[in-house]
Amino acid sequence: MMRNALRACSRPEPWRRGPVLTALALLLGLLLLSHAAIPDFAGLGSLVENVLPWFGVLIPALLAAALWRRSLAAVTALLLPAVAWTTLFGGLLPDKSHPGGDLTVATHNVGAADPVPTARTLAAAGADILALEELTPQATPLYEKTLAPRYPHHAVLGTVGLWSEFPLSGTRTIDVMNYGPLAATRSAAAKLPENRALHTTVTTPDGPLAVYVAHLGSVRLMPRTGFWTASRDIGAAALTKAVTADPGPRVLLLADLNGTWDDRAFDGLRAHLDSAQRTSGTGFGFTWPATFPVARIDQILYRGMKAGRSWTLPATGSDHLPVAATLTW
């Protein structure tokens, strides 16, 4: 049998079969390795990076086709995307959690979820600090009333809020909608509420913690302009500036970034913050849409601490899943 296999491999026919499959396998590998070099024309680069893990499903599909076609060239070429995908995302699959933790935090884009049961579910999760995004004037009083017994301190500015077991001070708005020259690129037809981010200092028993809560602008697939990310990118630049300038030794960002951690829009944030999901989670931790999550756009990011565990909480009626993490001082 071994002799027959070697004889089959030495024949030219299996290496000549499936040239299209071979080319597709090589292109897939190059895309995974060089996604940062894809031009962001019409948002193409950003779009690719937001769905980058899902390109992995093409590998077994191409392998099946290559085996059916009996193409040794295509099977060999598939080693490139397989190694590239494993290098990029293989480290996310194992459980990286550690026991213990000084602080438990959670964040949730509540959207259109029913405020009272959602607040009760989140309060029962045991977070010491809880951030909410996409609050409305109608829902905010219900969240405040329901969460008050669990969290004696809170601050709401616009559509974002923070609830805490510990005192808050110096709460202020972070303008993530009109930052610098990028603001001119925002479409007048896509005006969003101005107060979508805040900064506050949480006085924990172990010392002060600078906390940012943010809900960046949405991204959209537009018929004429492609993947529209202007509002999101403005907010990412504003958050990067704020985090970079923050003098505190410990910084926490709880946010709906409307983009995954691989998106080039967050290059600046990646240089200054770590992702709790990447360092202490299991799997990809997808959060959106809640019914069948395909992307991790809700993030717990930190500096000056260590993440012990990161996980998603049960669905609440929002189109996002809540996320939580434990942090060690």
C-alpha distance (Angstrom), angle and dihedral (degrees) to the residues before:
residue distance angle dihedral
M1 . . .
M2 3.82 . .
R3 3.79 89.6 .
N4 3.78 90.9 52.0
A5 3.81 91.7 49.3
L6 3.82 91.6 50.4
R7 3.78 90.5 47.5
A8 3.83 90.4 50.6
C9 3.80 92.0 50.3
S10 3.79 91.3 49.5
R11 3.78 92.3 57.6
P12 3.79 116.4 93.3
E13 3.81 96.7 -134.1
P14 3.86 99.0 76.6
W15 3.81 90.0 49.9
R16 3.78 92.5 50.3
R17 3.77 96.3 49.2
G18 3.78 123.0 96.1
P19 3.81 102.4 18.8
V20 3.79 90.7 165.3
L21 3.81 91.8 51.8
T22 3.79 90.0 48.3
A23 3.79 91.4 51.4
L24 3.81 91.7 47.8
A25 3.81 91.5 50.7
L26 3.80 91.7 51.0
L27 3.81 92.3 46.4
L28 3.81 90.3 50.3
G29 3.79 90.8 51.9
L30 3.80 92.2 48.3
L31 3.81 90.8 48.9
L32 3.81 91.7 53.4
L33 3.79 92.9 45.8
S34 3.82 97.1 42.4
H35 3.81 104.6 31.4
A36 3.80 90.9 125.5
A37 3.80 89.2 61.5
I38 3.81 94.2 56.6
P39 3.83 107.5 112.0
D40 3.78 113.3 -112.6
F41 3.79 91.5 -132.9
A42 3.81 107.0 153.3
G43 3.81 87.3 -5.2
L44 3.82 92.9 -66.3
G45 3.80 95.4 139.1
S46 3.78 93.1 49.1
L47 3.81 92.2 46.5
V48 3.81 92.3 52.0
E49 3.80 92.0 49.5
N50 3.80 92.5 50.8
V51 3.80 91.4 58.0
L52 3.80 96.9 31.3
P53 3.84 97.5 121.2
W54 3.80 90.4 54.7
F55 3.79 92.0 63.5
G56 3.78 83.9 76.0
V57 3.82 90.9 75.4
L58 3.82 87.9 67.0
I59 3.81 91.1 64.6
P60 3.84 97.9 69.5
A61 3.82 89.6 38.9
L62 3.81 91.4 55.1
L63 3.81 90.5 42.6
A64 3.80 91.2 55.1
A65 3.79 90.2 49.3
A66 3.79 91.6 47.3
L67 3.81 92.4 50.9
W68 3.78 91.1 47.2
R69 3.79 89.1 49.8
R70 3.83 90.4 44.0
S71 3.78 89.8 -131.8
L72 3.79 112.7 161.2
A73 3.80 89.8 -177.0
A74 3.82 92.3 58.0
V75 3.82 92.8 45.0
T76 3.79 90.4 51.2
A77 3.81 92.6 45.5
L78 3.81 89.7 54.1
L79 3.79 88.8 68.1
L80 3.81 87.9 76.9
P81 3.85 97.9 59.7
A82 3.81 91.4 36.9
V83 3.81 92.2 56.2
A84 3.81 92.0 40.8
W85 3.82 93.7 51.4
T86 3.80 92.2 45.5
T87 3.79 90.6 49.8
L88 3.82 91.8 50.6
F89 3.78 101.2 40.2
G90 3.78 111.0 7.3
G91 3.79 91.2 93.4
L92 3.81 91.0 60.8
L93 3.79 95.2 63.2
P94 3.85 102.9 69.3
D95 3.79 122.4 75.2
K96 3.81 107.2 -96.2
S97 3.80 98.1 176.3
H98 3.80 124.7 128.6
P99 3.81 127.9 -158.9
G100 3.77 123.0 -105.6
G101 3.78 130.8 21.8
D102 3.80 140.0 -173.4
L103 3.80 97.8 -134.5
T104 3.80 136.2 26.5
V105 3.80 117.1 -155.8
A106 3.78 133.7 -179.4
T107 3.79 138.2 -175.9
H108 3.78 133.2 -167.4
N109 3.77 138.0 178.3
V110 3.78 95.7 -141.2
G111 3.81 95.8 -169.5
A112 3.78 111.5 165.6
A113 3.82 95.5 -15.5
D114 3.80 118.2 135.4
P115 3.84 102.5 -94.8
V116 3.81 101.3 -142.8
P117 3.83 101.1 50.1
T118 3.80 90.2 37.1
A119 3.81 91.6 53.4
R120 3.80 91.2 47.9
T121 3.81 91.9 50.2
L122 3.80 92.3 49.1
A123 3.81 93.3 45.8
A124 3.80 90.1 52.0
A125 3.81 90.4 55.8
G126 3.81 89.1 76.6
A127 3.79 100.9 -126.7
D128 3.80 116.5 162.2
I129 3.81 89.9 -153.2
L130 3.80 123.3 30.9
A131 3.80 126.7 -172.7
L132 3.80 124.1 -164.6
E133 3.78 127.8 -166.1
E134 3.81 133.1 -167.2
L135 3.78 94.0 33.6
T136 3.81 117.7 170.5
P137 3.82 129.2 -152.8
Q138 3.80 88.7 -111.3
A139 3.80 96.6 49.3
T140 3.81 100.1 39.0
P141 3.86 96.8 75.0
L142 3.82 89.7 51.3
Y143 3.78 92.0 51.5
E144 3.80 90.8 46.8
K145 3.80 92.9 51.4
T146 3.81 96.0 44.0
L147 3.80 95.7 44.6
A148 3.81 96.2 42.5
P149 3.84 96.5 90.2
R150 3.81 90.9 54.2
Y151 3.80 99.5 36.6
P152 3.82 118.2 38.2
H153 3.82 92.6 -176.3
H154 3.78 127.8 55.7
A155 3.78 143.3 148.9
V156 3.81 129.6 -161.7
L157 3.79 123.6 -170.1
G158 3.78 115.8 175.9
T159 3.79 110.7 -48.9
V160 3.82 98.4 -14.0
G161 3.80 131.5 71.2
L162 3.77 142.7 175.4
W163 3.81 126.8 -147.6
S164 3.80 118.7 -166.1
E165 3.78 143.1 176.7
F166 3.80 86.9 -144.3
P167 3.82 131.0 62.1
L168 3.80 120.6 -84.5
S169 3.78 126.9 -146.7
G170 3.78 140.1 174.0
T171 3.80 94.4 24.4
R172 3.80 112.5 -179.9
T173 3.77 141.7 158.5
I174 3.80 122.6 -96.7
D175 3.81 110.8 -151.1
V176 3.79 105.0 -134.8
M177 3.80 95.7 162.0
N178 3.81 104.8 60.1
Y179 3.78 106.4 35.5
G180 3.80 117.4 153.8
P181 3.79 125.0 -63.3
L182 3.80 92.6 -22.1
A183 3.81 89.6 71.4
A184 3.78 89.8 73.1
T185 3.81 89.7 64.4
R186 3.79 93.4 60.7
S187 3.78 112.4 107.2
A188 3.79 115.6 -117.9
A189 3.79 86.8 -135.8
A190 3.81 91.0 60.9
K191 3.80 100.4 58.7
L192 3.78 111.3 156.7
P193 3.81 133.3 -172.0
E194 3.78 109.0 -74.7
N195 3.82 100.3 -137.9
R196 3.80 101.5 69.7
A197 3.81 100.8 130.6
L198 3.79 138.8 41.4
H199 3.77 141.0 -176.4
T200 3.78 125.5 -149.0
T201 3.78 139.1 160.0
V202 3.80 117.4 -120.0
T203 3.80 114.0 -155.4
T204 3.79 102.5 -145.5
P205 3.82 124.8 -179.4
D206 3.81 87.3 -104.1
G207 3.80 96.0 50.3
P208 3.80 141.2 -77.5
L209 3.78 121.0 -33.8
A210 3.81 123.3 -164.1
V211 3.81 107.6 -138.9
Y212 3.79 127.5 -168.6
V213 3.80 123.2 -168.8
A214 3.79 117.6 -168.5
H215 3.77 143.7 169.2
L216 3.77 109.2 -167.1
G217 3.79 124.0 -153.9
S218 3.78 119.4 -79.4
V219 3.79 125.1 -101.2
R220 3.78 121.3 -134.0
L221 3.78 140.3 -171.1
M222 3.82 102.9 -125.7
P223 3.84 123.3 -166.8
R224 3.81 93.3 -132.9
T225 3.78 105.9 27.6
G226 3.82 102.3 34.1
F227 3.81 119.1 -142.4
W228 3.81 102.7 9.7
T229 3.80 112.7 -154.0
A230 3.83 104.7 152.1
S231 3.82 98.5 118.5
R232 3.81 92.5 43.1
D233 3.79 92.3 49.2
I234 3.82 92.1 49.6
G235 3.80 89.5 54.2
A236 3.80 92.6 46.7
A237 3.81 90.5 54.0
A238 3.82 91.7 47.9
L239 3.80 92.6 49.5
T240 3.78 91.4 47.5
K241 3.79 90.3 53.3
A242 3.82 92.4 48.3
V243 3.81 94.7 46.9
T244 3.78 92.8 45.2
A245 3.80 91.9 51.5
D246 3.80 95.0 44.7
P247 3.82 108.0 112.4
G248 3.80 94.8 -161.2
P249 3.81 118.5 113.1
R250 3.81 91.3 -137.9
V251 3.81 123.1 47.8
L252 3.80 130.3 175.0
L253 3.81 126.2 -169.7
L254 3.81 118.8 -166.9
A255 3.78 109.4 -175.5
D256 3.75 154.6 147.5
L257 3.79 96.4 -132.9
N258 3.80 95.7 179.2
G259 3.77 87.4 -135.2
T260 3.77 138.9 67.3
W261 3.80 125.0 -102.2
D262 3.82 89.4 -106.1
D263 3.82 92.9 60.9
R264 3.81 113.6 114.2
A265 3.81 89.2 -132.3
F266 3.81 87.6 76.2
D267 3.80 98.6 50.4
G268 3.82 89.0 112.0
L269 3.80 94.1 49.5
R270 3.81 91.6 47.4
A271 3.79 88.6 56.6
H272 3.82 91.9 58.4
L273 3.82 106.8 26.2
D274 3.80 138.5 46.8
S275 3.78 125.5 -137.6
A276 3.81 115.9 -121.9
Q277 3.80 90.1 -150.9
R278 3.80 92.9 53.0
T279 3.81 94.7 46.4
S280 3.81 102.9 36.4
G281 3.81 110.2 11.3
T282 3.79 135.1 97.1
G283 3.78 119.0 -122.3
F284 3.78 123.1 -21.4
G285 3.81 97.8 -46.1
F286 3.81 93.3 -144.0
T287 3.82 113.4 -164.2
W288 3.81 107.7 178.2
P289 2.96 133.2 102.3
A290 3.79 95.8 16.0
T291 3.82 94.6 -146.0
F292 3.81 93.0 57.4
P293 3.82 110.6 0.1
V294 3.80 114.9 -147.7
A295 3.82 102.4 162.5
R296 3.80 139.1 38.2
I297 3.81 102.3 -133.4
D298 3.84 97.5 145.5
Q299 3.77 110.0 81.0
I300 3.80 143.6 -170.3
L301 3.80 107.1 -161.0
Y302 3.78 127.1 176.8
R303 3.79 147.9 175.9
G304 3.80 130.5 -161.2
M305 3.81 94.6 22.0
K306 3.80 139.0 72.3
A307 3.79 125.5 -116.3
G308 3.79 114.9 -131.1
R309 3.78 101.2 -178.2
S310 3.81 139.1 -3.9
W311 3.79 127.6 -166.6
T312 3.81 145.1 152.3
L313 3.79 122.5 -109.1
P314 3.82 125.9 -137.0
A315 3.80 119.4 -77.8
T316 3.79 116.5 -86.7
G317 3.81 105.0 -169.8
S318 3.79 93.5 -82.8
D319 3.79 120.2 112.9
H320 3.82 87.4 -118.4
L321 3.79 129.4 66.3
P322 3.82 117.3 -128.3
V323 3.80 116.6 -116.0
A324 3.80 130.4 -152.9
A325 3.80 138.5 -175.2
T326 3.78 140.8 -179.4
L327 3.79 118.1 -130.8
T328 3.79 130.1 -161.8
W329 3.77 120.8 -146.4
